[in-house]
Amino acid sequence: MELQTVTITRPETFLVWLNFARPDLEATQRDVEILLGYMAGHDYELVLRGGKLFRHDVAEEPGEMQEYDIDDVIDIVCEWNFELKTDAEHGMENPKDFIDFCNYKDAFDTISADCENLDRLFARTRYGRANERLVEQIIVREKGEDAIKETIRKMADSESLARQEPERGSAR
């Protein structure tokens, strides 16, 4: 029996599958649009086969089909985003002319707009969670066991004070 294969071309399809397969990611329509856009921009498409996710290289004939879980998709898209952002920054620093600068600036702004979504998704992947554990271990090693608790207490105190201050322009 041949497994059913579905090429994910629509964000709505991807969002339904993703929210079923990984509800902990809390993905939004914009999140999946970003992921699919970067994959397409790098000549890949995502394919579901037998409930598993695959990355299909559409630039090759017949095209490599590689099992690729959603954490890997998010990780590679974050990597591509960083590379494109770095290239755009370099272009803004070394433009040929003003039009060249404006084109790089537009690209930089567009790419930067994706960062908030990608950062949030990455934090929920196994890679993001591993990074968080590593940072916590470094803080504990460098500052001691109570450093994290003390930092959280200071942040809470700061938030509490900020809420107590009257808003500017309001009656006292």
C-alpha positions, 0 to 999 in steps of 0.5 A: 500500500502506497503512503498518501503524499501531500505537498504543502502549498497553502499556509492554511493546510500547514497551520492545521497540520502543525497545530495538530502535530505540535500544538506547543508551538502555538503557530499563527498564520503569519508564522507558517507563511514565513516558514513556507516563504523561506522554504520556497525561496530556497527551492524547497517544499514541505511534503507530508507522507504517512504523517511525517514531514519531509523537505523536498528539493525542487531545484533538483530533478527528481529532487531529494526527499529528506525526512525533516521535522518541524524543529529542523524546518524552524532552525534552518529558516532561522539560519537563512533569516540570519544570513539574509539579514547579515547580507542586507546589513553588509549591503547597506554598509557598502552600497554602490549608490543610494538606490542600492542602499534603499534596496538593501534597506527595504530587504533588511526591514522585511527580513527583520520583521520576521525575526519576532515570529522566528525567535518565538518559534525557535524558543519552542523547538528542542534547539531553543530549549537546549539553548535555554538550559545551557544559558541557565547552567552558565548563569548558575555556574558564573553567578551561583544558584540564586542568580536566576531567582534574584534576577526574576525577583528584581524584574518583578519588583521593577514591573511592580514599581512601573505599574505604581507610577501614574501615567504621563498626562493623567490627573493626579 
